[in-house]
Amino acid sequence: MTSYNVIITKQARVHLQGIRKYVTFVFKEPESARNLIKLLKQEISSLSYMPERIRLVDEEPWRSLGFRKKTVGNYFIYFWINTDKQQVKVFAVINVKMDQTQQLKNISFG
């Protein structure tokens, strides 16, 4: 079984930090924030094996470009698989209640 190197982009790291801060300060739940970030990071790490099991996004043009999303609780983890380099690149972690098309337009895929 092929193992992929999972890369979390700077943008996705900023998203994770924002989620942690939001849960900590808005909901005043620092322990919940730590647990949520731990869960999200575990699920991101799980993409190192069989990332193709996760379906492509519905939105175009991202679907045609091969972008995928994994649902974890109230969040979508957006990523792309580079099979030549055996890499999974995580671009964003976005709350499911947000307008996904608009959020995808704001994501830097570089």
N, C-alpha and C positions, 0 to 999 in steps of 0.2 A: 504494500500500500504506500502510495506516494505521500510524503509529508511536505507541507507548504510552509514557507516562512511568512508569518503574519506581520505586516507593517501597519502601524497606526500612524496616520498622517498627523502633522501639527494641528490641522483643522479639527480632526476627530478628537485629539487630546484636549483642545480648547472646549469642544462640546462636552466632553466628560467632566471637565472642571466646572463648567457652567451648570451642569446637572447637579453636581455635588453641592455647589454653593446655593443653588436654588432650593434644594431639599433641606439643606442645613439652616439657611437663614429665613426663608419664607415659611416653611412648615415647622421650623425649629426642631428638626429631627436629625441631629448629626449622626446618630447610630444608624438610622435608616439610610441616610446618604452614603455612609461607608459600605453598608451591605449592598446597596444598589450598585455602586461603582464596582464593588468586588464581583457581583453577579455579571454585570456588563463585560468586565474584563475577562472573566472566565468564558463567557459565550464568544467573545472575540477570539480568544485563544483556541477555542474548539474549531475554529475555521481552518486550523492547520491540517485537519484530516477531512477529506471528502467535501470540500467547500462547494462542489457542484451539486450537492444534495439540496442546496438552498435555491429556491426559484428566482428567476429573473424578475426585475421590477416590471410593473405594468406600463409605466409612463414612457412615452417616446420623447426624445430619441435615445434615452438612456437604456431602454430595453435592447435596442439594436446594437448598442455599444457593449452589451454584456454585463451591465451592472445588476447586482443582486441586492436583496435586503432580507435581513433576518429579524424576526420579531422577538423582542425580549421584554416582557412586561408591557409597559406603555411606551416603548422605544423601538425604533427601527435602526438597525445597524446596516449602513450602506457600504458595499465593497465591490471590488473587481478582482477577477482571477487572471493572473498572468501565468499561463501554463508553461511557456518557454522558460521562464525564470523560476518556476515553482514558488510563486509569491501570491499572497492575498493582500491586497491593499485596502485598508479600511479608511473611507473618506469622511464619514459622518455618522453621528448618533443623534437622531431627531425624535422628538416626542410624536407619537402617532396622531395626536389631535391637531397638529399643525398642518397647514396646506402643503402637502408633500411636493407637488409640482413646483410651487414657488420656492420651497426649500432646496429642491434639486437645482433650480436655476442659480441659486446662491452658492452652491458648492463648487470649490475649486478642485478639479480632477487632475491637476498637473502634478 
